[in-house]
Amino acid sequence: MRTVSFPELYAMFAETLNLIEDRLESLLEGDHPLFFEGTVHLLRAGGKRLRPLLALIAARVGESSARERGGGVHAGETPEERERRLVHLGVSLELVHMASLVHDDVVDAADLRRGRATVRARWGEGAAVLLGDMLFAKALEEISSIGDRLAAEILARAVYEMSVGEIVQLGDLYRPVTCREYLRRIRRKTALLIAASARLGARIGGAPPDVERRVGLFGHYAGMAFQLTDDLLDFVGTEEELGKPRGHDLAQGHVTLPTLLALRDPMLGPEVRAALRARRTAELLPELVARMHERGIFEESRAFVARYVTKGEEALAPLRDLEGVSYLEGVLHFIARRKY
């Protein structure tokens, strides 16, 4: 079966995605100028809207499972009511994601994101912190509008874990963490929100509990693959594609998968460890990246991503008879192959 491409998926779900976009823009009306200008700045920066799209696809799987296997808590709702809930869910997920990016840029003292000035660079750190807080608050309003307490709890837990992951990352600067520590950290800071996007989409689609959990498990593996790919692209992507300088993570002292694999390498390990200990990663970055390429570190990183893609496919295997599962696989393959 042919995997559906990412542009095709956007086209298939364009109607509801446009409603989500319209809702995001409508939330700007009547608020403080900082909220209006800052959020418009973020919306114009673009973005993949991956989390809302994933929720919509998962809802399609949920609808199919409700027909084929018996439904869950939202089975039997009218299409209009389901769409209303999905719009609120998609908006809440995107607002959480936007808020986390604004706060991340404060923590990292970043001036660029997606090739545009960050909120921090344009309005200052204090304004960026407050804007992020406002976006989180709006996200809570949106998820509450769904009228599903468990959905709100799942999203709140994902936001909490994301914050813990960022705090852990801050404490890990220039530290040669173990692979287990790194994977636990990216699970918290990235994978759990993507897992929540998939699980909550399936739930609103009417999936029974077992299907809801399995789609959420798929989302977890997709989220891990997403962050692993992100960390690889920081080394191999171009500044034009990334919208930020190449090697930004290592220059800032963030130890991610390629650096971990370099630390394990008998030829590279000592010099990478010495650069981290002396906090000279920014100064030595070009030389380190060239040596990592020579030693096959980036190919090894791609193989690591592929293992999580396989795990995601295996999570979906019992659901292959359901409509929409091939679309989830399309998202998974985009995540692994993307260049931005």
C-alpha positions as CSV (number, residue, x, y, z in Angstrom):
1,M,0.0,0.0,0.0
2,R,1.3,3.4,-1.0
3,T,2.1,5.8,1.9
4,V,0.1,9.0,1.7
5,S,2.4,12.1,1.4
6,F,2.3,14.9,3.9
7,P,0.9,17.5,1.3
8,E,-1.8,15.0,0.4
9,L,-2.7,14.7,4.1
10,Y,-3.0,18.4,4.5
11,A,-5.3,18.6,1.5
12,M,-7.5,15.8,2.8
13,F,-8.0,17.5,6.2
14,A,-7.8,21.1,4.9
15,E,-11.4,22.0,5.8
16,T,-11.0,21.3,9.5
17,L,-7.4,22.6,9.6
18,N,-8.7,25.9,8.1
19,L,-11.3,26.1,10.9
20,I,-8.5,25.6,13.5
21,E,-6.5,28.3,11.8
22,D,-9.5,30.6,11.8
23,R,-10.1,29.9,15.5
24,L,-6.5,30.7,16.3
25,E,-6.8,34.0,14.6
26,S,-10.1,34.8,16.2
27,L,-8.6,34.4,19.7
28,L,-6.5,37.4,19.0
29,E,-9.4,39.8,18.9
30,G,-9.8,42.2,21.8
31,D,-6.7,41.2,23.8
32,H,-3.7,43.2,24.9
33,P,-1.6,44.5,22.0
34,L,1.4,42.4,23.1
35,F,-0.8,39.2,22.8
36,F,-2.1,40.3,19.5
37,E,1.2,41.3,17.9
38,G,3.2,38.5,19.5
39,T,0.7,35.8,18.4
40,V,0.3,37.2,14.9
41,H,4.2,37.1,14.7
42,L,4.1,33.4,15.7
43,L,1.3,32.5,13.3
44,R,3.0,34.2,10.4
45,A,6.2,32.3,11.1
46,G,4.3,29.3,9.8
47,G,4.8,25.8,11.2
48,K,3.7,22.3,10.2
49,R,0.5,22.2,12.4
50,L,1.7,18.6,13.0
51,R,-0.2,18.1,16.3
52,P,-3.6,19.3,15.1
53,L,-3.2,17.2,11.9
54,L,-2.2,14.2,13.9
55,A,-5.3,14.6,16.1
56,L,-7.6,14.9,13.0
57,I,-6.1,11.7,11.5
58,A,-6.4,9.9,14.8
59,A,-10.0,10.9,15.0
60,R,-10.6,9.3,11.6
61,V,-9.2,6.1,13.1
62,G,-11.4,6.5,16.1
63,E,-14.5,6.9,14.0
64,S,-13.6,3.7,12.0
65,S,-13.0,1.7,15.2
66,A,-16.3,2.9,16.7
67,R,-18.1,1.5,13.6
68,E,-16.1,-1.8,13.5
69,R,-15.3,-2.6,17.1
70,G,-17.7,-0.7,19.3
71,G,-17.3,2.9,20.4
72,G,-15.8,4.8,23.4
73,V,-17.0,7.8,25.3
74,H,-17.6,10.1,22.3
75,A,-19.1,7.4,19.9
76,G,-22.5,8.3,18.4
77,E,-21.9,12.1,18.4
78,T,-23.1,14.1,15.4
79,P,-20.4,15.0,12.8
80,E,-21.0,18.7,13.7
81,E,-20.4,18.1,17.4
82,R,-17.3,16.0,16.7
83,E,-15.9,18.7,14.5
84,R,-16.5,21.3,17.1
85,R,-14.5,19.3,19.7
86,L,-11.7,18.6,17.2
87,V,-11.3,22.3,16.4
88,H,-11.0,23.1,20.1
89,L,-8.5,20.2,20.5
90,G,-6.4,21.3,17.6
91,V,-6.3,24.9,18.8
92,S,-5.3,23.9,22.3
93,L,-2.5,21.6,21.0
94,E,-1.1,24.3,18.7
95,L,-1.3,27.0,21.5
96,V,0.6,24.7,23.9
97,H,3.2,24.1,21.2
98,M,3.5,27.8,20.4
99,A,3.8,28.7,24.1
100,S,6.5,26.1,24.6
101,L,8.5,27.5,21.7
102,V,8.3,31.1,23.1
103,H,9.5,29.9,26.5
104,D,12.3,27.7,24.9
105,D,13.6,30.7,23.0
106,V,13.9,32.6,26.3
107,V,15.8,29.7,28.0
108,D,18.1,29.3,25.0
109,A,18.5,33.0,24.5
110,A,17.6,32.3,20.8
111,D,17.3,35.2,18.3
112,L,16.0,33.2,15.4
113,R,13.3,30.6,14.8
114,R,12.1,29.5,11.4
115,G,14.3,32.2,10.0
116,R,12.4,35.0,11.8
117,A,13.2,37.0,14.9
118,T,11.9,35.3,18.1
119,V,9.4,36.9,20.4
120,R,12.3,37.3,22.9
121,A,14.5,39.1,20.3
122,R,11.7,41.4,19.2
123,W,10.0,42.3,22.4
124,G,12.3,41.2,25.2
125,E,12.5,38.3,27.6
126,G,9.9,39.5,30.1
127,A,7.3,40.0,27.3
128,A,8.2,36.6,25.9
129,V,7.6,34.9,29.2
130,L,4.3,36.6,29.7
131,L,3.1,35.9,26.1
132,G,3.9,32.2,26.7
133,D,1.9,32.2,29.9
134,M,-1.0,33.8,28.0
135,L,-0.9,31.2,25.3
136,F,-0.9,28.4,27.9
137,A,-3.9,30.0,29.5
138,K,-5.8,30.2,26.2
139,A,-4.9,26.5,25.6
140,L,-6.6,25.6,28.9
141,E,-9.7,27.5,27.9
142,E,-9.8,25.6,24.6
143,I,-9.4,22.1,26.0
144,S,-12.0,22.9,28.7
145,S,-14.5,23.7,25.9
146,I,-14.4,20.1,24.8
147,G,-16.2,19.0,27.9
148,D,-14.1,16.0,28.6
149,R,-12.3,16.0,31.9
150,L,-9.9,13.2,31.1
151,A,-8.9,15.0,27.9
152,A,-8.0,18.1,30.0
153,E,-6.1,15.9,32.4
154,I,-4.1,14.2,29.6
155,L,-3.1,17.5,28.1
156,A,-2.3,19.1,31.5
157,R,0.0,16.1,32.3
158,A,1.7,16.5,28.9
159,V,2.3,20.2,29.6
160,Y,3.7,19.4,33.0
161,E,6.0,16.7,31.7
162,M,7.2,19.0,28.9
163,S,8.1,21.6,31.5
164,V,10.0,19.0,33.6
165,G,11.9,17.9,30.4
166,E,13.0,21.4,29.8
167,I,14.2,21.9,33.4
168,V,16.1,18.6,33.1
169,Q,17.7,19.8,29.8
170,L,18.7,23.0,31.5
171,G,20.5,21.1,34.2
172,D,22.2,18.8,31.7
173,L,24.1,21.5,29.8
174,Y,27.6,20.4,28.8
175,R,27.0,17.1,30.8
176,P,27.7,13.8,29.0
177,V,24.4,12.2,29.9
178,T,23.6,8.6,29.3
179,C,21.4,7.4,26.4
180,R,18.7,6.4,28.9
181,E,18.7,9.9,30.5
182,Y,18.5,11.5,27.0
183,L,15.6,9.4,25.9
184,R,13.7,10.0,29.1
185,R,14.3,13.7,28.6
186,I,13.0,13.9,25.0
187,R,10.0,11.7,25.9
188,R,9.0,14.4,28.4
189,K,9.8,17.5,26.3
190,T,8.4,16.3,23.0
191,A,7.0,12.8,22.7
192,L,4.3,13.1,25.3
193,L,2.5,16.1,23.7
194,I,2.5,14.3,20.3
195,A,1.2,11.1,22.0
196,A,-1.5,13.2,23.6
197,S,-2.4,14.7,20.2
198,A,-2.9,11.2,18.8
199,R,-4.7,9.7,21.8
200,L,-7.1,12.6,22.2
201,G,-7.9,12.7,18.5
202,A,-8.8,9.0,18.7
203,R,-10.8,9.6,21.8
204,I,-12.9,12.4,20.3
205,G,-13.4,10.2,17.2
206,G,-15.2,7.7,19.4
207,A,-12.4,5.0,19.7
208,P,-12.9,2.3,22.4
209,P,-10.3,2.5,25.2
210,D,-8.0,-0.2,23.7
211,V,-7.8,1.6,20.3
212,E,-7.4,5.0,22.1
213,R,-4.4,3.7,24.0
214,R,-2.8,2.0,21.0
215,V,-3.0,5.2,18.9
216,G,-1.5,7.0,21.9
217,L,1.3,4.5,21.9
218,F,1.9,5.1,18.2
219,G,2.0,8.9,19.0
220,H,4.7,8.3,21.6
221,Y,6.9,6.5,19.1
222,A,6.2,9.1,16.5
223,G,7.1,11.9,19.0
224,M,10.4,10.1,19.8
225,A,11.2,9.8,16.1
226,F,10.3,13.5,15.7
227,Q,12.7,14.7,18.4
228,L,15.5,12.3,17.3
229,T,15.2,13.7,13.8
230,D,15.1,17.2,15.0
231,D,18.4,16.6,17.0
232,L,20.0,15.1,13.9
233,L,18.9,17.9,11.6
234,D,20.5,20.4,13.9
235,F,23.8,18.9,12.7
236,V,23.1,18.1,9.0
237,G,20.4,20.6,8.0
238,T,21.2,23.9,6.3
239,E,20.6,27.2,8.0
240,E,18.0,28.0,5.4
241,E,16.1,24.8,6.1
242,L,16.4,25.1,9.9
243,G,15.8,28.8,10.2
244,K,18.7,28.9,12.8
245,P,22.5,28.3,12.7
246,R,23.6,24.7,12.2
247,G,25.0,23.0,15.3
248,H,23.1,25.4,17.6
249,D,22.3,22.7,20.1
250,L,25.9,21.5,20.6
251,A,27.1,25.1,20.6
252,Q,24.7,25.9,23.4
253,G,25.9,22.8,25.4
254,H,22.9,20.6,24.7
255,V,24.0,16.9,24.5
256,T,21.7,15.2,22.0
257,L,21.8,11.9,20.1
258,P,24.6,12.6,17.6
259,T,26.8,13.9,20.5
260,L,26.0,10.9,22.6
261,L,27.0,8.6,19.8
262,A,30.2,10.6,19.3
263,L,31.0,10.2,23.0
264,R,30.7,6.4,22.5
265,D,33.1,6.5,19.6
266,P,36.6,5.4,20.5
267,M,38.2,8.0,18.2
268,L,35.8,10.9,18.9
269,G,34.9,10.3,22.5
270,P,37.9,11.8,24.3
271,E,37.9,15.1,22.2
272,V,34.1,15.6,22.5
273,R,34.2,14.9,26.3
274,A,37.1,17.4,26.6
275,A,35.2,20.0,24.6
276,L,32.2,19.6,26.8
277,R,34.2,19.8,30.0
278,A,35.9,23.0,28.9
279,R,32.6,24.4,27.5
280,R,34.3,25.0,24.2
281,T,31.7,23.3,21.9
282,A,30.8,26.5,20.1
283,E,34.5,27.3,19.4
284,L,35.3,23.8,18.2
285,L,31.9,23.1,16.4
286,P,33.1,23.1,12.8
287,E,35.9,20.6,13.5
288,L,33.7,18.4,15.7
289,V,30.9,18.2,13.1
290,A,33.4,17.3,10.3
291,R,34.8,14.6,12.5
292,M,31.4,13.2,13.4
293,H,30.5,13.0,9.7
294,E,33.8,11.2,8.9
295,R,33.0,8.6,11.7
296,G,29.5,7.9,10.4
297,I,27.8,9.3,13.5
298,F,24.9,10.8,11.4
299,E,24.2,7.6,9.7
300,E,24.1,5.9,13.0
301,S,21.7,8.5,14.2
302,R,19.4,7.8,11.2
303,A,19.4,4.1,12.1
304,F,18.3,5.1,15.6
305,V,15.4,7.1,14.2
306,A,14.4,4.1,12.0
307,R,14.1,1.9,15.0
308,Y,11.4,4.2,16.4
309,V,9.6,4.3,13.1
310,T,9.5,0.5,13.2
311,K,8.1,0.7,16.8
312,G,5.4,3.1,15.5
313,E,4.5,0.8,12.7
314,E,4.3,-2.2,15.1
315,A,2.0,-0.2,17.4
316,L,-0.4,0.3,14.5
317,A,-0.2,-3.3,13.2
318,P,-3.4,-4.6,15.1
319,L,-5.4,-1.6,13.7
320,R,-4.5,-2.0,10.0
321,D,-8.1,-2.8,9.1
322,L,-9.2,0.6,10.3
323,E,-9.6,3.7,8.1
324,G,-7.0,6.3,8.7
325,V,-4.2,4.0,9.9
326,S,-2.3,4.4,6.6
327,Y,-2.5,8.2,7.1
328,L,-0.8,7.9,10.5
329,E,1.9,5.9,8.8
330,G,2.2,8.8,6.3
331,V,2.9,11.2,9.2
332,L,5.4,8.8,10.7
333,H,7.4,8.5,7.4
334,F,7.3,12.3,7.0
335,I,8.7,12.7,10.5
336,A,11.6,10.4,9.7
337,R,12.5,11.9,6.3
338,R,11.8,15.6,6.9
339,K,14.5,18.2,6.3
340,Y,13.0,21.0,8.4
